[in-house]
Amino acid sequence: MFDIIRIPAFKDNYIWLLRKGAAAVVVDPGDASPVLEVLEREGLALTAILITHHHADHQGGVAGLLAHYQATVFGPADESITALSRPLRGGETIALPELGLAFEVIAVPGHTLGHLAYYGSACLFCGDTLFGAGCGRVFEGTMAQMLASLERLAALPERTAVYCAHEYTQANLRFALAVDPGNRLLQQRADEVALARAEGRASVPSTLMQEKATNPFLRCGEPALIAAAQSRVAQANDPLEVFTVLREWKNAF
């Protein structure tokens, strides 16, 4: 079995390092320095780098890592990814034999057009698409693309652990409670996350089961979320309209 190490970076990024024995794979290394520190401290050899999308805080450390290790770089074919050696578009299965792992590559456009997620061994590395109690901003794609991407991820098994790339959960929960104040599970999650953060603990990974119960962006067809959207835009009836209202509301929250 492999281990997953959370490496904090910048203000609120998480870089994920997967290790088995002396082999390591890293997901979204926006900064090389903290990754190199862990690799050297633990005596690990980096064999692969998985990139979800082109933003600098997710791939800015690739060149620095490749200066020390020969690693295969997996990432979106249609985005500008540093030293990309395995271009992907979604639908592929990639093997990471050093870890005894294989990941399904899922196309999740919305935040960026070529955004990818990696799913395997009940773990989902989803970059900036799905967050704890939230989702990424729609920068390059459309609202329809983003909603479809979230629905694609929500269809994975509920026990899936969600390894997103930012510590945004507490802020997202404040918005979720403004939208859905009567949700008991949501309030319970907010209390648990507040305690965790006060104690210096991370709020991620979560699970898809938890997200489907408390993340407003995965519940756009439910009456409480429809009513919340209609309080702002009366004609918001279908899930896409509700999602659009909620996402724009969150942008200004």
C-alpha positions as CSV (number, residue, x, y, z in Angstrom):
1,M,0.0,0.0,0.0
2,F,1.2,3.6,-0.6
3,D,1.2,6.5,1.8
4,I,0.1,10.0,1.0
5,I,2.0,13.0,2.4
6,R,0.4,16.4,2.5
7,I,2.9,19.2,1.7
8,P,1.7,22.8,2.4
9,A,2.8,25.4,-0.1
10,F,2.3,29.1,-0.6
11,K,-0.6,30.5,1.5
12,D,-3.1,27.7,1.2
13,N,-2.0,25.1,-1.4
14,Y,-1.5,21.5,-0.8
15,I,0.9,19.4,-2.9
16,W,0.3,15.7,-2.5
17,L,3.2,13.2,-2.4
18,L,2.5,9.5,-2.8
19,R,5.2,7.1,-1.6
20,K,5.8,3.4,-1.5
21,G,9.2,2.2,-0.3
22,A,11.7,4.6,-1.8
23,A,9.6,5.7,-4.8
24,A,7.5,8.8,-4.9
25,V,5.0,10.5,-7.2
26,V,3.9,14.1,-6.7
27,V,0.7,15.9,-7.6
28,D,0.6,19.6,-8.6
29,P,3.9,20.8,-7.3
30,G,3.5,24.5,-7.5
31,D,6.8,25.0,-5.6
32,A,9.8,22.6,-5.8
33,S,11.4,23.6,-2.5
34,P,9.1,21.9,0.0
35,V,8.9,18.8,-2.2
36,L,12.6,18.5,-2.4
37,E,12.9,18.9,1.3
38,V,10.5,15.9,1.9
39,L,12.2,13.8,-0.8
40,E,15.6,14.4,0.6
41,R,14.5,13.9,4.2
42,E,12.7,10.7,3.5
43,G,15.3,9.3,1.1
44,L,12.8,9.1,-1.8
45,A,13.3,9.1,-5.6
46,L,10.7,11.0,-7.6
47,T,9.5,8.9,-10.5
48,A,6.4,10.8,-11.8
49,I,4.7,14.2,-11.6
50,L,0.9,14.5,-12.1
51,I,-0.4,17.9,-13.2
52,T,-4.1,18.8,-13.1
53,H,-4.0,22.1,-14.9
54,H,-1.6,24.8,-16.1
55,H,-1.9,27.5,-13.3
56,A,1.5,28.3,-11.9
57,D,0.6,27.3,-8.3
58,H,0.1,23.8,-9.6
59,Q,3.1,23.4,-11.9
60,G,5.6,26.1,-11.0
61,G,7.9,23.6,-9.3
62,V,8.2,21.1,-12.2
63,A,11.4,22.5,-13.6
64,G,13.1,22.6,-10.2
65,L,12.2,19.0,-9.5
66,L,13.4,17.8,-12.9
67,A,16.7,19.4,-12.1
68,H,17.2,16.8,-9.5
69,Y,15.2,13.8,-10.7
70,Q,14.3,12.1,-13.9
71,A,10.5,11.9,-13.7
72,T,7.7,11.4,-16.2
73,V,5.4,14.5,-16.3
74,F,1.7,13.7,-16.9
75,G,-0.7,16.5,-17.6
76,P,-3.3,18.1,-19.9
77,A,-2.4,17.8,-23.6
78,D,-4.1,21.0,-24.5
79,E,-2.5,23.3,-21.9
80,S,1.0,24.6,-21.5
81,I,2.6,22.3,-19.0
82,T,6.3,22.5,-18.2
83,A,8.3,19.5,-19.6
84,L,5.2,17.5,-20.3
85,S,6.1,14.0,-21.4
86,R,2.8,12.2,-21.2
87,P,0.0,14.4,-22.6
88,L,-3.5,13.4,-21.5
89,R,-7.1,14.3,-22.5
90,G,-9.2,12.2,-20.1
91,G,-10.3,8.6,-20.6
92,E,-6.8,7.2,-20.3
93,T,-5.5,4.9,-17.5
94,I,-2.0,5.6,-16.4
95,A,0.3,3.1,-14.7
96,L,2.6,4.1,-11.9
97,P,4.3,0.7,-11.4
98,E,6.8,1.9,-8.8
99,L,3.8,2.5,-6.5
100,G,1.8,-0.4,-7.7
101,L,-0.9,2.1,-8.8
102,A,-3.0,2.9,-11.8
103,F,-5.1,6.1,-12.2
104,E,-8.1,6.7,-14.3
105,V,-7.7,10.1,-16.0
106,I,-10.9,12.2,-15.9
107,A,-11.5,15.3,-18.0
108,V,-13.0,18.0,-15.8
109,P,-13.1,21.2,-17.8
110,G,-14.4,24.4,-16.2
111,H,-11.8,25.9,-14.0
112,T,-9.5,25.6,-17.0
113,L,-10.4,24.0,-20.4
114,G,-8.0,21.1,-20.1
115,H,-8.3,20.4,-16.4
116,L,-7.8,16.8,-15.4
117,A,-8.5,14.7,-12.3
118,Y,-6.8,11.4,-11.3
119,Y,-8.8,8.6,-9.7
120,G,-7.6,5.3,-8.3
121,S,-7.4,3.2,-5.2
122,A,-10.4,5.1,-3.8
123,C,-8.4,8.4,-4.0
124,L,-9.3,11.4,-6.2
125,F,-6.8,14.1,-6.9
126,C,-9.0,16.8,-8.4
127,G,-6.9,20.0,-8.4
128,D,-9.1,23.1,-8.4
129,T,-12.4,21.5,-9.6
130,L,-13.9,20.1,-6.4
131,F,-13.0,21.6,-3.1
132,G,-14.1,20.9,0.5
133,A,-17.6,22.2,0.5
134,G,-17.0,24.1,-2.7
135,C,-15.7,24.2,-6.3
136,G,-13.3,26.1,-8.3
137,R,-14.1,29.4,-10.1
138,V,-15.0,29.0,-13.8
139,F,-12.1,30.8,-15.5
140,E,-11.8,29.3,-18.9
141,G,-14.7,26.9,-19.4
142,T,-18.5,27.4,-19.1
143,M,-20.8,26.9,-16.2
144,A,-22.3,23.9,-18.0
145,Q,-18.9,22.3,-18.4
146,M,-18.1,22.9,-14.7
147,L,-21.4,21.4,-13.5
148,A,-20.9,18.4,-15.8
149,S,-17.4,17.9,-14.4
150,L,-18.6,18.0,-10.8
151,E,-21.4,15.6,-11.7
152,R,-18.8,13.3,-13.2
153,L,-16.8,13.3,-10.0
154,A,-19.9,12.9,-7.8
155,A,-20.6,9.7,-9.7
156,L,-17.5,8.0,-8.2
157,P,-17.9,5.7,-5.2
158,E,-19.0,7.6,-2.1
159,R,-16.0,6.3,-0.1
160,T,-13.6,8.1,-2.4
161,A,-11.2,10.3,-0.5
162,V,-11.1,13.8,-2.1
163,Y,-7.6,15.3,-2.2
164,C,-8.2,18.8,-3.5
165,A,-5.4,21.4,-3.9
166,H,-6.3,24.1,-1.5
167,E,-7.3,24.7,2.2
168,Y,-10.5,26.5,1.3
169,T,-13.0,24.4,3.3
170,Q,-13.7,26.8,6.2
171,A,-14.4,29.7,3.9
172,N,-16.5,27.5,1.7
173,L,-18.5,26.3,4.6
174,R,-19.4,29.9,5.6
175,F,-20.9,30.3,2.1
176,A,-22.6,27.0,2.2
177,L,-24.3,27.9,5.6
178,A,-25.5,31.2,4.1
179,V,-27.1,29.2,1.3
180,D,-28.4,26.3,3.3
181,P,-28.7,27.3,6.9
182,G,-31.1,24.5,7.9
183,N,-28.7,21.7,6.9
184,R,-27.7,19.9,10.2
185,L,-24.9,17.9,8.6
186,L,-23.5,21.1,7.2
187,Q,-23.5,22.8,10.6
188,Q,-21.8,19.8,12.1
189,R,-19.1,19.8,9.4
190,A,-18.5,23.5,10.0
191,D,-18.0,22.9,13.7
192,E,-15.6,20.0,13.0
193,V,-13.6,22.0,10.5
194,A,-13.4,25.0,12.8
195,L,-12.0,22.8,15.5
196,A,-9.5,21.2,13.2
197,R,-8.2,24.5,11.8
198,A,-8.0,26.0,15.4
199,E,-5.8,23.0,16.2
200,G,-3.7,23.4,13.1
201,R,-5.1,20.3,11.4
202,A,-6.0,20.1,7.7
203,S,-9.6,19.9,6.6
204,V,-8.8,17.6,3.6
205,P,-9.1,15.0,2.4
206,S,-12.8,14.8,2.7
207,T,-15.0,12.0,1.2
208,L,-17.4,12.2,-1.7
209,M,-20.1,11.0,0.7
210,Q,-19.4,14.1,2.9
211,E,-19.3,16.4,-0.1
212,K,-22.6,15.1,-1.5
213,A,-24.3,15.8,1.8
214,T,-22.8,19.3,2.4
215,N,-21.3,20.8,-0.7
216,P,-23.9,23.1,-2.3
217,F,-22.4,22.7,-5.8
218,L,-23.1,19.0,-5.8
219,R,-26.7,19.5,-4.7
220,C,-28.1,21.8,-7.3
221,G,-31.2,19.7,-7.8
222,E,-32.3,19.7,-4.2
223,P,-35.2,21.9,-3.0
224,A,-33.2,23.8,-0.4
225,L,-30.6,24.9,-3.0
226,I,-33.2,25.7,-5.6
227,A,-35.0,27.9,-3.1
228,A,-31.8,29.6,-2.2
229,A,-31.0,30.3,-5.8
230,Q,-34.5,31.5,-6.5
231,S,-34.2,34.0,-3.6
232,R,-31.7,35.8,-5.9
233,V,-32.9,34.9,-9.4
234,A,-36.5,33.9,-9.5
235,Q,-36.3,31.9,-12.7
236,A,-33.5,29.6,-11.5
237,N,-35.2,26.2,-11.8
238,D,-33.0,23.6,-13.4
239,P,-29.6,22.4,-11.9
240,L,-27.5,24.5,-14.4
241,E,-29.4,27.7,-13.6
242,V,-29.1,27.0,-9.8
243,F,-25.4,26.2,-10.2
244,T,-24.8,29.4,-12.1
245,V,-26.5,31.5,-9.5
246,L,-24.7,29.8,-6.7
247,R,-21.3,30.1,-8.4
248,E,-21.8,33.8,-9.1
249,W,-23.1,34.4,-5.6
250,K,-19.9,32.7,-4.2
251,N,-17.7,34.8,-6.4
252,A,-19.0,37.9,-4.7
253,F,-19.5,36.4,-1.2
